[in-house]
Amino acid sequence: LTTYADEALIALDTLASRAAGFVAPNIRLGVTGLSRAGKTVFISSLVHNLIHGGRLPLFEAQKTGRIARAFLEEQPDDAVPRFQYEEHVDALVTERRWPESTRAISELRLTIAYESASAWGRMFSRGQLSVDIVDYPGEWLLDLPLLGKSYATFCRESRELAELPARADLAADWLAAASAVDPEADADEMTAKALADRFAAYLRACKEDSRALSTLPPGRLLMPGDLDGSPALTFAPLPQEKTGRTRPGSLYAMMERRFEAYKTHVVKPFFRDHITRLDRQIVLVDALQALNAGPAALADLERALTDILSCFRPGRGNLLTDLVTRRIDRILVAATKADHLHHENHDRLQAIVRRLADRAVAKARLTGAQVDAVAMAALRATREGTVRQGREDLPVIIGTPLAGETIGDETFDGETETAVFPGDLPDNIGPLFDAAADTAPVETVRFVRFRPPRLERSADGLSLVLPHIRLDRALQFLLGDRLA
Ligand code: GDP
């Protein structure tokens, strides 16, 4: 029962908020990227650094001492799994092993109590910002274009892609099996399942192959979340040329119905309930891996990034226009794992990501959002040093390679530290984006997987924090203005 005084207070509060042009003190931050891009590590490190007062000199509110504290609160959406922050941090900190990667959507609310920088702001704002962090697989975003496609189109496009030289060998098994069935035969669950399994295996092979091909929809065949095995996921394209009417009860009719069910019951609700409610977005990309694999892989990453950014395009031409209630106003494209490079190369990596982002923004015709790019390491697993070779001091990175990693003929046990010459990214990044120049212009960066690092002391020496590279720059772009 609210008393009269309570109601008066609420009314006053509302008035004050209106007077200050007050926006609800919460922000929904989407974190995405293709699998293994570094989403789980990013969220864990971001939250840990804010809660424990990490070294964040480029995060203005923290640097000027205006953050009183940051703490976890109950998340607003009861039906979304919680991001398992404590488990992930425990893995990183106590066991020094990498946490389980993102497999489905999850959410975490981090609340920051702060003092506004301006007197005006201090008068009206409650000095509290809740950040609802929404972690979800980038694969799911790539389903958006399906909403505008019929099953017949999906079949034709899948066949055309499967026949491309880059994919033909990976698709051969599925294509052979699918071509052998008669779409007009009676619908049969076992046939549907066998084809769905083979199609999913082909999509997975594209992802795992060293050609580093980007993902094809349907995203849930790769990242099923909690829908594994459900009929809405038990479908595949039928590559045959379609002629005439579809016979009810046929295999084709069954596949078509399931494709439509996937769009209606999986893809649409995901966009409506989650994506359209985001205010800010970070897209993590594994640019180093693509650089290592050569220009074709970089071009492929660019294509995937373009498709991802297209989902955030507001207004006409976006399939979600009628669903959109708010719009994303800031997007950060971040290459993580920069700790695999010496710091002299961080700016080069950043320039490459910026170019990648610029090209993807142009191709996706994305407008209305501010887009920035950064090269960072959410969790810095290496330190820097020099090794004397002859008369020269060479820059190296030092870390503990994961058990089983090899350099030359040495195999590591997961306990021993070693120095690695990481290699250099090129100064002139133009040729990298020239997919036609098939000569790999990158003197390949040596890519050893390291164990997570030990904690280091915070700036005030009072707590132990996770080391990072430029995480503070990312935070400033994503949240800084809302803490002004
Ligand atoms: P997700 O699939 O996007 O959730 O990816 P994860 O966050 O699980 O990261 C995948 C893997 O990338 C981890 O297991 C680490 O090996 C590596 N990784 C992620 N972030 C970093 C980082 O900042 N530095 C280093 N050295 N490795 C990282």
Residues whose N, C-alpha, C, O or C-beta is under 5 A from the ligand:
A	BS01	GDP	L34 S35 R36 A37 G38 K39 T40 V41 F42 W98 P99 E100 S101 T102 T336 K337 D339 A377 A378 L379 R380 A381
